[in-house]
Amino acid sequence: MAFIFLRLLQPFMSIQNDKIYINARFLMQRLTGVQRFAIEISKELRTRYGSRVVFIAPKGILHHDIGRELEVVSIGQFSGYFWEQIELPLFLRRQNKPLLLNLCNMAPVCYSNKIVTIHDLAYEDMSGNFSWKFRTVYRLLMPKIVRSSKKVLTVSVFSKGRLRRHYPYLDEQQIEIIPNGAKKWPPKEQKLPSDQPFILSVASSSMRKNLDLLILAFNKFNQINHGAYKLFLVGDKDRVFEKQRALEFSSDIISLGRVIDQELNNLYASSSAFLNLSLYEGFGLPILEALSHHTPVVCSDIEVHKEIFEGAVFFVNPHDADAIANSLSMAVNDQSTKRRQRVNELLQNFTWERSALKIEEVIKNIQQFE
């Protein structure tokens, strides 16, 4: 009788837990690759689920247009960790404990009906790049978050391996790879925002982004090319990163700071080449974005870049300025049909739509057993 009663109740129970809540605290944060992932996945899920998906954020979000598009619900009186660890789970319990999707590394510890996305393990693998406060918070909370999550998402095979290395109690089946994506842009007539051709780089000034070497390599490249190019740097210093020694800019190196999406797309499309010498990444989204604009890329030969971009970019030793300069010279004159074919394959495989479909399948598998 008890079994029959539970079977009769099951349809009502599934309706009760039908909504999916998304932790939208990322709308309080400045835009990096992690926040880009969260925003694009959220847009896709909004299209797929409609009113079934509810976006929850603290008051005072930075990205108002996106907040309106997602119809974000603002709750609580606080922000930051206190909101995420205290106010958010208390709110969710009043909603009968629905599934919570967290897209930006952090999640409430004391809430078990959740999925967490961990983009990389830089806070463990390159801990010197982060302040002691940041390291302490992550090392205290992350093991508990991982243990209490129903599923852990990450963006690459490399990051999955690092997760299993640092959290060996994670089962293979508990981790799902959900890669970044990019829109494929049609080739268009170049419109340079300066009177010179330029190399573009998009990165924060974290030491793992290797900007010292990038500038040195660009200067060598520009000497080979008789000063014909400029270097445009997009991005700024994140507060959690420790200080990198002051970078000396010549007149050929222009720091643009943060730019709006439209301007960034124009820069990708009109640059002669894109340069990324990062020493550690979970994926490498700016590389994919540059390729989506049909721009040749020179990037560091780190493990995750080889995993994702093999055959589509020029790989270099990120510590060899002469080799980087020579690769840049080849990239700005690249006419390889084989490389372009590989880029097209990448852009078909790495889309936000495909990634959202994978998350949708993860959600479906979790909810059917609730």
Backbone hydrogen bonds, N-H to C=O, Kabsch-Sander energy under -0.5 kcal/mol:
donor,donor_aa,acceptor,acceptor_aa,energy
5,F,1,M,-2.6
6,L,2,A,-2.2
7,R,3,F,-2.1
8,L,4,I,-2.0
9,L,5,F,-1.7
10,Q,6,L,-1.3
12,F,9,L,-0.6
13,M,9,L,-2.1
14,S,10,Q,-2.2
15,I,11,P,-1.6
16,Q,12,F,-1.9
17,N,13,M,-1.3
18,D,15,I,-1.5
20,I,52,R,-2.8
21,Y,99,L,-2.8
22,I,54,V,-3.0
23,N,101,L,-2.2
24,A,22,I,-0.9
24,A,56,I,-3.2
27,L,24,A,-1.9
28,M,25,R,-2.3
29,Q,26,F,-1.3
36,R,32,T,-2.4
37,F,33,G,-2.2
38,A,34,V,-2.0
39,I,35,Q,-2.7
40,E,36,R,-2.6
41,I,37,F,-2.4
42,S,38,A,-2.2
43,K,39,I,-2.2
44,E,40,E,-1.9
45,L,41,I,-2.6
46,R,42,S,-2.4
47,T,43,K,-1.9
48,R,44,E,-1.9
49,Y,45,L,-3.2
50,G,46,R,-1.9
52,R,49,Y,-1.8
53,V,50,G,-1.4
54,V,20,I,-2.9
56,I,22,I,-2.6
56,I,54,V,-0.5
57,A,73,V,-2.3
62,L,27,L,-2.9
63,H,27,L,-1.3
64,H,62,L,-1.3
67,G,63,H,-2.2
68,R,64,H,-2.4
69,E,65,D,-2.1
70,L,66,I,-2.5
71,E,67,G,-0.7
71,E,68,R,-0.5
72,V,67,G,-2.3
73,V,55,F,-3.4
74,S,72,V,-0.6
75,I,57,A,-2.2
82,F,79,S,-0.6
83,W,79,S,-1.0
84,E,80,G,-2.2
85,Q,81,Y,-3.1
86,I,82,F,-2.1
87,E,82,F,-1.2
88,L,83,W,-3.1
90,L,86,I,-1.7
91,F,87,E,-2.3
92,L,88,L,-2.4
93,R,89,P,-2.0
94,R,90,L,-1.3
95,Q,91,F,-0.7
95,Q,92,L,-0.7
96,N,93,R,-1.3
97,K,92,L,-2.0
99,L,19,K,-0.7
100,L,113,N,-2.0
101,L,21,Y,-3.0
102,N,100,L,-0.5
102,N,115,I,-2.4
103,L,23,N,-0.5
105,N,117,T,-2.2
106,M,104,C,-2.6
111,Y,108,P,-0.6
111,Y,109,V,-1.2
114,K,112,S,-2.2
115,I,100,L,-2.6
116,V,151,K,-2.0
117,T,102,N,-0.8
118,I,116,V,-0.5
118,I,153,L,-3.0
119,H,117,T,-0.6
124,E,121,L,-1.7
125,D,121,L,-3.2
126,M,122,A,-2.5
127,S,124,E,-0.7
129,N,126,M,-2.1
130,F,127,S,-1.9
131,S,240,V,-2.2
135,R,131,S,-2.4
136,T,132,W,-2.3
137,V,133,K,-2.3
138,Y,134,F,-2.3
139,R,135,R,-2.6
140,L,136,T,-1.7
141,L,137,V,-2.7
142,M,138,Y,-2.4
145,I,141,L,-2.4
146,V,142,M,-2.8
147,R,143,P,-2.1
148,S,144,K,-1.7
149,S,145,I,-0.6
149,S,146,V,-0.9
150,K,114,K,-2.7
151,K,114,K,-0.8
152,V,174,Q,-2.8
153,L,116,V,-3.2
153,L,151,K,-0.5
154,T,176,E,-2.2
160,K,156,S,-1.9
161,G,157,V,-2.2
162,R,158,F,-1.9
163,L,159,S,-2.3
164,R,160,K,-2.1
165,R,161,G,-1.7
166,H,162,R,-2.4
167,Y,163,L,-2.7
170,L,167,Y,-2.4
174,Q,171,D,-1.5
175,I,171,D,-0.5
175,I,172,E,-1.1
176,E,152,V,-2.5
178,I,154,T,-3.6
178,I,176,E,-0.6
182,A,350,F,-1.3
185,W,183,K,-0.6
185,W,292,S,-2.3
199,I,230,K,-3.0
200,L,273,A,-2.4
201,S,232,F,-2.2
203,A,234,V,-2.4
209,K,206,S,-1.9
210,N,207,M,-1.5
214,L,210,N,-1.9
215,I,211,L,-2.5
216,L,212,D,-2.0
217,A,213,L,-2.9
218,F,214,L,-2.3
219,N,215,I,-2.3
220,K,216,L,-1.8
221,F,217,A,-2.6
222,N,218,F,-2.9
223,Q,219,N,-1.7
224,I,220,K,-2.0
225,N,221,F,-1.6
226,H,223,Q,-1.4
227,G,222,N,-3.8
228,A,225,N,-1.0
230,K,197,P,-1.6
231,L,252,D,-3.0
232,F,199,I,-3.0
232,F,230,K,-0.5
233,L,231,L,-0.5
233,L,254,I,-2.7
234,V,201,S,-2.7
234,V,232,F,-0.5
235,G,257,G,-1.8
241,F,238,D,-1.4
242,E,129,N,-1.3
249,F,247,L,-0.7
253,I,250,S,-1.6
254,I,231,L,-3.1
254,I,252,D,-0.6
255,S,253,I,-0.5
256,L,233,L,-3.0
256,L,254,I,-0.7
257,G,233,L,-0.7
264,L,260,I,-2.4
265,N,261,D,-2.7
266,N,262,Q,-1.9
267,L,263,E,-2.2
268,Y,264,L,-2.7
269,A,265,N,-2.4
270,S,266,N,-1.9
271,S,267,L,-1.2
272,S,198,F,-2.8
273,A,198,F,-0.7
274,F,296,P,-2.6
275,L,200,L,-2.8
276,N,298,V,-2.4
279,L,208,R,-3.5
280,Y,208,R,-0.6
287,I,284,G,-0.9
288,L,284,G,-1.4
289,E,285,L,-2.5
290,A,286,P,-2.3
291,L,287,I,-2.4
292,S,288,L,-2.0
293,H,289,E,-0.6
293,H,290,A,-1.2
294,H,291,L,-2.0
295,T,290,A,-1.7
298,V,274,F,-2.9
299,C,314,F,-2.5
300,S,276,N,-1.6
301,D,316,V,-2.0
302,I,300,S,-0.6
306,K,302,I,-2.0
307,E,303,E,-2.1
308,I,304,V,-1.9
309,F,305,H,-3.1
310,E,306,K,-0.9
312,A,309,F,-2.4
313,V,309,F,-0.8
314,F,297,V,-2.8
315,F,313,V,-0.7
316,V,299,C,-1.9
320,D,317,N,-1.9
321,A,319,H,-0.8
324,I,320,D,-2.1
325,A,321,A,-2.4
326,N,322,D,-2.1
327,S,323,A,-2.2
328,L,324,I,-2.5
329,S,325,A,-1.8
330,M,326,N,-1.7
331,A,327,S,-2.6
332,V,328,L,-2.3
333,N,330,M,-0.8
334,D,331,A,-1.8
340,R,336,S,-1.7
341,Q,337,T,-2.2
342,R,338,K,-1.9
343,V,339,R,-2.2
344,N,340,R,-2.1
345,E,341,Q,-1.8
346,L,342,R,-2.2
347,L,343,V,-2.4
348,Q,344,N,-1.3
349,N,345,E,-1.8
350,F,346,L,-2.9
351,T,349,N,-0.9
355,S,351,T,-1.9
356,A,352,W,-2.5
357,L,353,E,-2.0
358,K,354,R,-1.7
359,I,355,S,-1.9
360,E,356,A,-2.6
361,E,357,L,-1.8
362,V,358,K,-1.9
363,I,359,I,-2.7
364,K,360,E,-2.4
365,N,361,E,-2.2
366,I,362,V,-1.8
367,Q,363,I,-2.9
368,Q,364,K,-1.8
369,F,366,I,-1.2
370,E,367,Q,-1.2
